[in-house]
């Protein structure tokens, strides 16, 4: 049986690292790109949302969803 450390695999792949994350970080351009694609918004919209409601991914999703209405 082979033992695999899933945390090390997830941290190596930036896209996988975001799965299940509860907080959004906008300090790194790669993370901003990923979150914007994941949430279906522009990078500027993502930054605006984070500044408006904080780093919670759930709150940012809700903010963006309500903004699109």
N, C-alpha and C positions, 0 to 999 in steps of 0.2 A: 504494500500500500504506500502510495506517495503522499506525503504531507505538503500541502500548498498553503502559503500565507496569502489569503485573499486580499487583505489590506494592502500588501505591497504591490499586488497586481493592479488593484484599483488605483492606487496613487500614481502608478506609472502612466496611465492613460488619462489625459485631462478630461475627456468626455465621460469616461466611466466614473471619474472622481466626483462629478457633479450629481450623479444619480443618488437620490435619497438625501441630498443635502438640504438643510433647513435654512441656511443663510447664504446670501449672495454677496460676493466680494467684487467690488468694481475697481480695485486698485491695479489689477493685471489685465492687459488687453485681451489675452487669450480667454480669460474667464468671462469678460464682458461679451466677447463674440459668441462664446458658447451659450451663455444665459440668454442673450438676445435671440439667437436662433431657436433655442429651446422654448422660449416664451412667445415667439412669433412677433417680435417688436424690433424696432431699431435700437442701436446702442444708445442713442440719445434718449429715447423713450425709457430705456432701462435705467439709465442714470437718474432721470427725472423721477421715476417711480421710487427708486431707492432713497433719493433725497426727500421725497414726500412722505414715505411710510416706514422707512428703515430697511434693514437688511433681511428681514424675514421673507423667505421665498413665497410663503403662502400669502402674506400681505401684499407683496409685489404683484403676484398673479391676480389677486382680487382687484387691486388698483388698476392694472392694465385692462382687465376684463371690463370694469365699469367705465373706463375711459373710452373704450371702443364703442360703447352704446350710444 
